[in-house]
Amino acid sequence: MGQTLTAKLKLEVTQEQKEQLRVTSLAYKDALNYTSGVAFEMGKTYNGTKIQKKVYYTLREKFRLPSQMACNVPRQVGATYKSLRTKLKHNEEAFKAGRTKKRYKGLDKPPKYVSRTCTLNYQRDYSFIKDQKVSVITLSGRIKVNYQGYSKHLYLINSGVAKIGAAKLWYSRARKTYYLLVSMEVEIPELTPNNINRVIGVDVGQRYIAVAADTRNKAQFFSGKQVRHKASRYVKARRSLQRKGTRSATKRLVALSGRERRFIADTNHCIAKQVAEPNTLIGLENLTHIRERTKPQKKGKKASHKQRRANSNKARWSFAQLHGFIDYKAVLSGSLAVKVDAHYTSQACPCCGHTSKGNRPNKGLTFVCQQCGYVLHSDLIGARNVALRVLLFRQDWESTGRFSAVPDASSDEGKADSEAVARQRASRLSRYSELRWTIDAISTLSETQPSGEV
């Protein structure tokens, strides 16, 4: 099986080469905006072939783009319109269902491209040559440029182990540097149940970004206290700059948003690296439509200051990104990440199976089973329940040799009617209720406080 990676290569260009890349990237951006307007006039079509027939010769003559770039532009515009149409469709469905009152406005006018980014085809628009150089096409011919990057990525490129695909020429305004973002596919050997020697469950949240628990009674807590504190500082700075409304304040807002985004991504990378250990089967909660299922009771002017702050923290909760990082890091380390049902993972007792909202007094961090009296940290309870469900899927994997039993709520709901989905979910939850955590030997109040916090 293959895993796709992106190598970020820094181009060491001369002043003349930098000017050539600048002219090429600006022409490509102008071509995208022109094509976007044409696609909008054609009824907001996302058919790349139809768009290409309409604009190809104009892109070649007016913007002087090479043939491959003139083909890439309508494809990129078509993909953008397709993505926007999908968002519009989801918004209409949510509006009819009463999940939102806002109307999506992404297709009210032609999408505008502002980033100086070019899509390049391998062996046509760019190619790697000797002495760690890359040949890149421009409007005035090819240029040969030295590049630097991550040592492991450089090895994959130079050794021929990875299958190299398309790349993007990207300009960083902050560093005033051009980068080549190269897509690579690396072959990963197929995993078997015999390769797995550890099973863990991961519960994500806000107070603790992630809690990982394995079947050997070991746990890791990744606190979100510093992340929330720094995010609150970004919010205050953003509000102050928005009140000013000057041009310099707007520029500062753009820089600030990029810094916050990189900070969150770096935090998720660090957590994912520690979770995705070799030869591990990692269980992640299927959190599809989690925002709709956990809507705040009060918001806006009706909510208190504390409630508004909690709603703001929830809006910045990047669980999907963390799950994505864990997934691809697991594959590269010889592990596998699977999704399990998230229903009642924080309300079910792993010792006796009793499930009730009363097991979480005041929705706090302490889990107290109303039937057997088991007491533990609530996030650790969630992680252990996820680990138990992953164990069940591993048994199915060993018996059938495939992961067909792994639930995918999003696809189920799209292909089957709601009654069938409800029956399948009830069957799975009935199976989960029979699981018991038998390794645990300690069930005292001292366990309610996390140890080994990261």
C-alpha positions as CSV (number, residue, x, y, z in Angstrom):
1,M,0.0,0.0,0.0
2,G,1.2,3.6,-0.7
3,Q,1.5,6.6,1.6
4,T,1.6,10.1,0.1
5,L,4.1,12.6,1.6
6,T,4.9,16.2,0.8
7,A,8.5,17.3,0.7
8,K,9.1,21.0,1.3
9,L,12.2,22.0,-0.6
10,K,13.8,25.4,-0.2
11,L,15.0,26.8,-3.6
12,E,18.3,28.6,-3.5
13,V,17.8,31.1,-6.3
14,T,19.8,34.0,-7.6
15,Q,18.2,37.4,-8.1
16,E,17.7,36.8,-11.8
17,Q,16.1,33.4,-11.2
18,K,13.9,34.8,-8.5
19,E,12.6,37.4,-10.9
20,Q,11.8,34.7,-13.5
21,L,9.9,32.7,-10.9
22,R,8.1,35.9,-9.8
23,V,6.9,36.6,-13.3
24,T,5.8,33.0,-13.8
25,S,3.9,32.8,-10.5
26,L,2.1,36.1,-11.1
27,A,1.1,35.1,-14.6
28,Y,-0.3,31.8,-13.3
29,K,-2.2,33.6,-10.6
30,D,-3.7,36.0,-13.2
31,A,-4.6,33.1,-15.4
32,L,-6.4,31.4,-12.5
33,N,-8.5,34.5,-11.8
34,Y,-9.4,34.9,-15.5
35,T,-10.4,31.3,-15.7
36,S,-12.4,31.5,-12.5
37,G,-14.4,34.4,-14.0
38,V,-15.0,32.4,-17.2
39,A,-16.2,29.3,-15.2
40,F,-18.6,31.5,-13.3
41,E,-20.1,32.9,-16.5
42,M,-20.5,29.3,-17.8
43,G,-22.9,28.6,-15.0
44,K,-20.4,27.9,-12.2
45,T,-19.3,24.7,-13.9
46,Y,-16.6,22.5,-12.4
47,N,-16.0,20.4,-15.6
48,G,-12.3,21.0,-16.2
49,T,-12.5,19.7,-19.8
50,K,-15.2,22.2,-20.8
51,I,-13.3,25.0,-19.1
52,Q,-10.1,24.1,-20.8
53,K,-11.8,24.2,-24.3
54,K,-12.9,27.7,-23.5
55,V,-9.7,29.2,-22.1
56,Y,-6.8,27.2,-23.4
57,Y,-5.7,29.3,-26.3
58,T,-6.3,32.5,-24.3
59,L,-4.0,31.3,-21.5
60,R,-1.3,30.4,-24.1
61,E,-1.5,33.7,-26.0
62,K,-2.5,36.3,-23.3
63,F,-0.6,34.9,-20.3
64,R,2.1,33.1,-22.2
65,L,1.7,30.0,-20.1
66,P,3.4,26.7,-21.2
67,S,1.1,24.0,-22.5
68,Q,1.1,21.9,-19.3
69,M,0.4,25.0,-17.1
70,A,-2.4,26.0,-19.5
71,C,-4.0,22.6,-18.8
72,N,-3.4,22.7,-15.0
73,V,-5.2,26.1,-14.6
74,P,-8.7,24.9,-15.7
75,R,-8.3,21.7,-13.7
76,Q,-7.4,23.6,-10.6
77,V,-10.3,26.0,-11.1
78,G,-12.7,23.1,-11.7
79,A,-11.6,21.4,-8.5
80,T,-12.2,24.7,-6.6
81,Y,-15.7,25.0,-8.0
82,K,-16.4,21.4,-7.2
83,S,-15.3,21.9,-3.6
84,L,-17.4,25.0,-3.2
85,R,-20.5,23.2,-4.7
86,T,-20.0,20.5,-2.1
87,K,-19.9,23.0,0.7
88,L,-23.0,24.7,-0.7
89,K,-24.8,21.4,-0.8
90,H,-23.9,20.6,2.8
91,N,-25.0,24.1,3.8
92,E,-28.4,23.6,2.2
93,E,-28.9,20.3,3.8
94,A,-27.9,21.7,7.2
95,F,-30.2,24.7,6.7
96,K,-33.2,22.5,5.9
97,A,-32.5,20.3,8.9
98,G,-32.3,23.4,11.1
99,R,-28.7,22.8,12.1
100,T,-27.7,26.3,10.9
101,K,-29.2,29.6,10.0
102,K,-26.3,30.9,8.0
103,R,-26.3,30.8,4.2
104,Y,-23.0,29.7,2.4
105,K,-21.9,32.6,0.2
106,G,-18.8,30.9,-1.5
107,L,-20.4,30.9,-4.9
108,D,-22.0,34.3,-4.9
109,K,-19.1,35.6,-6.9
110,P,-16.1,34.1,-8.7
111,P,-13.5,32.7,-6.3
112,K,-10.4,34.9,-6.2
113,Y,-6.9,33.5,-6.1
114,V,-4.3,35.6,-4.2
115,S,-1.5,33.1,-3.4
116,R,1.5,33.0,-5.8
117,T,1.3,29.2,-6.3
118,C,1.9,27.2,-9.5
119,T,1.1,23.6,-10.1
120,L,4.0,21.8,-11.9
121,N,3.9,18.3,-13.5
122,Y,6.9,16.0,-12.9
123,Q,9.2,15.4,-15.8
124,R,7.4,18.1,-17.8
125,D,7.4,21.3,-15.8
126,Y,10.1,20.3,-13.3
127,S,12.6,17.4,-12.9
128,F,15.5,16.6,-10.6
129,I,19.0,16.5,-11.9
130,K,22.5,15.8,-10.6
131,D,24.3,17.7,-7.8
132,Q,21.0,18.2,-5.9
133,K,19.5,20.5,-8.4
134,V,16.0,20.9,-9.8
135,S,15.1,22.1,-13.3
136,V,12.0,24.3,-13.2
137,I,10.1,25.8,-16.1
138,T,9.5,29.5,-16.4
139,L,8.0,31.8,-19.0
140,S,11.5,32.6,-20.3
141,G,12.8,29.0,-20.3
142,R,14.1,26.5,-17.8
143,I,16.3,27.3,-14.8
144,K,18.5,25.0,-12.7
145,V,18.3,25.7,-9.0
146,N,19.9,24.2,-5.9
147,Y,17.5,23.0,-3.2
148,Q,17.6,22.0,0.5
149,G,15.2,20.1,2.6
150,Y,14.5,17.5,5.3
151,S,17.2,14.8,5.2
152,K,14.7,11.9,5.0
153,H,12.8,13.6,2.1
154,L,16.1,14.2,0.3
155,Y,17.0,10.5,0.7
156,L,13.7,9.4,-0.8
157,I,14.1,11.7,-3.8
158,N,17.7,10.9,-4.5
159,S,17.5,7.1,-3.9
160,G,14.5,6.6,-6.1
161,V,12.6,4.8,-3.4
162,A,9.6,7.2,-3.6
163,K,7.3,7.7,-6.6
164,I,7.4,11.4,-7.4
165,G,4.3,13.2,-8.5
166,A,3.2,16.8,-9.1
167,A,4.6,19.7,-7.2
168,K,3.6,23.3,-6.3
169,L,5.8,26.3,-6.6
170,W,5.0,28.4,-3.5
171,Y,6.2,31.8,-2.5
172,S,6.5,32.6,1.2
173,R,5.9,36.4,1.7
174,A,7.2,36.2,5.3
175,R,10.6,34.8,4.3
176,K,10.6,36.1,0.7
177,T,11.6,32.7,-0.4
178,Y,10.4,30.2,-3.0
179,Y,9.7,26.6,-2.0
180,L,8.9,23.5,-4.1
181,L,6.3,21.3,-2.5
182,V,6.8,17.9,-4.0
183,S,4.2,15.1,-3.7
184,M,5.8,11.6,-3.1
185,E,4.2,8.2,-2.7
186,V,6.1,5.7,-0.6
187,E,5.3,2.0,-0.6
188,I,4.5,0.6,2.8
189,P,4.3,-3.2,3.5
190,E,0.9,-4.6,4.3
191,L,0.2,-5.1,8.0
192,T,-1.1,-8.3,9.5
193,P,-2.4,-9.0,13.0
194,N,0.9,-10.7,13.8
195,N,2.7,-7.3,13.3
196,I,0.6,-5.7,16.0
197,N,1.9,-6.0,19.6
198,R,0.2,-3.0,21.2
199,V,-3.4,-1.7,21.2
200,I,-4.3,1.8,22.4
201,G,-7.3,4.1,22.4
202,V,-7.2,7.8,22.0
203,D,-9.8,10.2,23.5
204,V,-9.6,13.8,22.3
205,G,-11.0,16.8,24.1
206,Q,-10.4,20.4,25.1
207,R,-9.0,20.4,28.7
208,Y,-6.8,17.5,27.6
209,I,-6.1,17.6,23.9
210,A,-5.6,13.8,23.9
211,V,-5.5,10.9,26.4
212,A,-4.0,7.7,25.2
213,A,-4.5,4.4,27.1
214,D,-3.3,0.9,26.1
215,T,-4.4,-2.5,27.2
216,R,-1.2,-2.8,29.4
217,N,-2.7,-0.2,31.8
218,K,-0.4,2.6,30.7
219,A,-1.7,6.1,29.9
220,Q,-0.5,9.4,28.5
221,F,-2.2,12.8,29.2
222,F,-1.6,15.7,26.8
223,S,-2.7,18.8,28.6
224,G,-4.4,21.6,26.6
225,K,-3.9,24.3,29.3
226,Q,-1.0,26.0,27.5
227,V,-2.7,25.7,24.2
228,R,-5.9,27.3,25.4
229,H,-3.9,30.1,27.2
230,K,-1.9,30.9,24.0
231,A,-5.1,30.7,21.9
232,S,-6.8,33.2,24.2
233,R,-3.9,35.6,23.7
234,Y,-4.3,35.3,19.9
235,V,-8.0,36.1,20.3
236,K,-7.4,39.2,22.3
237,A,-4.7,40.4,19.9
238,R,-7.1,39.8,16.9
239,R,-9.9,41.7,18.5
240,S,-7.6,44.7,19.2
241,L,-6.4,44.7,15.6
242,Q,-9.9,44.4,14.2
243,R,-11.0,47.4,16.2
244,K,-8.3,49.5,14.6
245,G,-9.2,48.5,11.0
246,T,-6.1,50.2,9.5
247,R,-4.1,48.7,6.6
248,S,-1.2,47.9,8.8
249,A,-3.6,46.2,11.3
250,T,-5.0,44.1,8.5
251,K,-1.5,42.9,7.5
252,R,-0.8,42.1,11.1
253,L,-4.0,40.1,11.3
254,V,-2.9,37.9,8.3
255,A,0.5,37.3,9.9
256,L,-1.1,36.5,13.3
257,S,-3.5,34.0,11.8
258,G,-0.6,32.2,10.1
259,R,1.3,32.1,13.4
260,E,-1.7,30.6,15.3
261,R,-2.3,28.0,12.6
262,R,1.4,26.9,12.7
263,F,1.3,26.7,16.5
264,I,-1.7,24.5,16.5
265,A,-0.3,22.3,13.8
266,D,3.0,22.0,15.6
267,T,1.3,21.0,18.8
268,N,-0.8,18.3,17.0
269,H,2.4,17.0,15.2
270,C,4.2,16.6,18.6
271,I,1.2,14.7,20.1
272,A,0.7,12.5,17.1
273,K,4.4,11.6,17.0
274,Q,4.2,10.3,20.6
275,V,1.0,8.4,20.1
276,A,2.0,6.7,16.8
277,E,4.5,4.2,18.1
278,P,5.7,1.3,15.9
279,N,3.6,-1.9,15.7
280,T,0.5,-0.4,17.3
281,L,-3.2,-0.6,16.5
282,I,-4.5,2.9,17.3
283,G,-8.2,3.5,18.0
284,L,-9.7,6.9,17.2
285,E,-13.2,8.1,17.8
286,N,-15.4,8.6,14.7
287,L,-16.4,12.3,15.4
288,T,-18.4,12.9,12.2
289,H,-20.9,15.7,12.8
290,I,-19.6,16.2,16.3
291,R,-20.1,20.0,16.2
292,E,-23.8,19.5,15.5
293,R,-24.2,16.9,18.2
294,T,-22.5,19.1,20.8
295,K,-24.1,22.5,20.1
296,P,-23.8,25.0,23.0
297,Q,-26.9,25.5,25.0
298,K,-26.4,29.3,25.0
299,K,-24.5,31.5,22.7
300,G,-24.2,35.2,21.7
301,K,-25.6,37.8,24.1
302,K,-27.6,35.1,26.0
303,A,-24.4,33.3,27.1
304,S,-22.3,34.4,30.0
305,H,-18.6,35.4,29.6
306,K,-17.5,31.9,30.7
307,Q,-19.9,30.2,28.3
308,R,-18.7,32.4,25.4
309,R,-15.1,31.6,26.1
310,A,-15.9,27.9,26.2
311,N,-17.8,28.1,22.9
312,S,-14.7,29.9,21.4
313,N,-12.4,27.2,22.6
314,K,-14.6,24.5,21.1
315,A,-14.7,26.3,17.7
316,R,-10.9,26.2,17.6
317,W,-10.8,22.5,18.6
318,S,-8.7,20.9,15.7
319,F,-9.5,17.2,16.4
320,A,-9.7,16.4,12.7
321,Q,-6.2,17.6,12.1
322,L,-4.9,15.6,15.0
323,H,-6.6,12.5,13.8
324,G,-5.1,13.1,10.3
325,F,-1.6,13.5,11.7
326,I,-1.9,10.3,13.8
327,D,-3.2,8.4,10.8
328,Y,-0.3,9.1,8.4
329,K,2.4,8.9,11.1
330,A,1.0,5.5,12.1
331,V,1.3,4.2,8.6
332,L,4.9,5.4,8.3
333,S,5.9,3.8,11.6
334,G,4.4,0.4,10.8
335,S,1.2,0.9,12.7
336,L,-2.5,1.3,11.8
337,A,-5.1,3.8,13.0
338,V,-8.8,2.8,12.8
339,K,-12.0,4.7,13.7
340,V,-14.6,3.3,16.2
341,D,-18.0,4.5,17.4
342,A,-17.7,7.5,19.7
343,H,-21.1,6.9,21.3
344,Y,-21.1,6.6,25.1
345,T,-17.4,6.2,25.4
346,S,-17.3,8.7,28.3
347,Q,-20.5,7.4,30.0
348,A,-19.9,3.6,29.9
349,C,-18.2,1.9,32.8
350,P,-15.3,-0.4,31.4
351,C,-15.6,-2.7,34.5
352,C,-19.4,-3.5,34.7
353,G,-20.7,-2.0,31.4
354,H,-23.3,0.3,33.1
355,T,-24.0,3.3,30.8
356,S,-25.6,6.4,32.1
357,K,-25.2,10.2,32.1
358,G,-25.2,10.0,35.9
359,N,-21.7,8.4,35.7
360,R,-20.4,11.9,34.9
361,P,-21.5,14.1,37.9
362,N,-21.9,17.6,36.6
363,K,-20.1,16.6,33.4
364,G,-16.8,16.9,35.3
365,L,-13.5,15.2,35.0
366,T,-14.4,12.5,37.5
367,F,-16.2,9.3,36.4
368,V,-18.2,7.6,39.1
369,C,-20.1,4.4,38.1
370,Q,-23.5,4.5,39.7
371,Q,-23.7,0.7,39.7
372,C,-20.3,-0.7,40.8
373,G,-18.8,2.5,42.2
374,Y,-15.7,2.5,39.9
375,V,-14.0,5.9,40.0
376,L,-11.5,7.2,37.4
377,H,-10.6,10.2,35.3
378,S,-13.4,10.6,32.8
379,D,-11.0,11.2,29.8
380,L,-9.1,8.0,30.7
381,I,-12.4,6.2,30.8
382,G,-13.1,7.3,27.2
383,A,-9.6,6.2,26.1
384,R,-10.0,2.8,27.7
385,N,-13.5,2.3,26.1
386,V,-12.0,3.1,22.7
387,A,-9.2,0.6,23.3
388,L,-11.7,-2.1,24.2
389,R,-13.6,-1.5,21.0
390,V,-10.4,-1.6,19.0
391,L,-9.6,-5.0,20.6
392,L,-12.9,-6.3,19.3
393,F,-12.0,-5.2,15.8
394,R,-8.6,-6.8,16.1
395,Q,-10.4,-10.1,16.9
396,D,-12.5,-9.7,13.7
397,W,-9.4,-8.9,11.8
398,E,-7.7,-12.1,13.0
399,S,-10.7,-14.2,12.2
400,T,-11.6,-12.7,8.8
401,G,-8.3,-11.3,7.6
402,R,-9.9,-7.9,6.8
403,F,-11.3,-4.8,8.5
404,S,-14.7,-5.0,6.9
405,A,-16.3,-4.9,10.4
406,V,-14.9,-1.4,11.1
407,P,-17.8,1.0,11.2
408,D,-17.8,4.1,9.0
409,A,-20.8,6.2,10.2
410,S,-20.4,8.8,7.4
411,S,-20.6,6.3,4.6
412,D,-23.3,4.3,6.3
413,E,-25.5,7.4,6.6
414,G,-24.9,8.3,3.0
415,K,-25.7,4.8,1.5
416,A,-28.4,3.4,3.8
417,D,-31.6,4.7,5.2
418,S,-31.7,6.0,8.8
419,E,-33.5,2.9,10.2
420,A,-30.9,0.6,8.8
421,V,-28.1,2.8,10.3
422,A,-29.9,2.8,13.6
423,R,-30.1,-1.0,13.6
424,Q,-26.4,-1.4,12.8
425,R,-25.4,1.1,15.4
426,A,-27.6,-0.6,18.1
427,S,-26.1,-4.0,17.2
428,R,-22.5,-2.6,17.6
429,L,-23.4,-0.8,20.8
430,S,-24.9,-4.0,22.2
431,R,-21.6,-5.8,21.4
432,Y,-19.6,-3.1,23.0
433,S,-21.6,-3.4,26.3
434,E,-20.3,-6.9,26.7
435,L,-16.7,-5.7,26.9
436,R,-14.9,-5.6,30.2
437,W,-11.6,-4.0,31.4
438,T,-10.1,-7.0,33.3
439,I,-6.4,-5.9,33.4
440,D,-7.1,-3.0,35.8
441,A,-6.3,-3.8,39.4
442,I,-6.6,-0.4,41.0
443,S,-9.9,1.5,41.2
444,T,-9.3,4.0,43.9
445,L,-9.9,7.8,44.0
446,S,-6.2,8.4,43.5
447,E,-6.6,7.4,39.9
448,T,-8.9,10.3,39.2
449,Q,-5.8,12.6,38.9
450,P,-3.8,12.0,35.7
451,S,-0.1,11.0,36.1
452,G,2.6,11.4,33.4
453,E,1.0,14.5,32.0
454,V,2.7,15.8,28.8
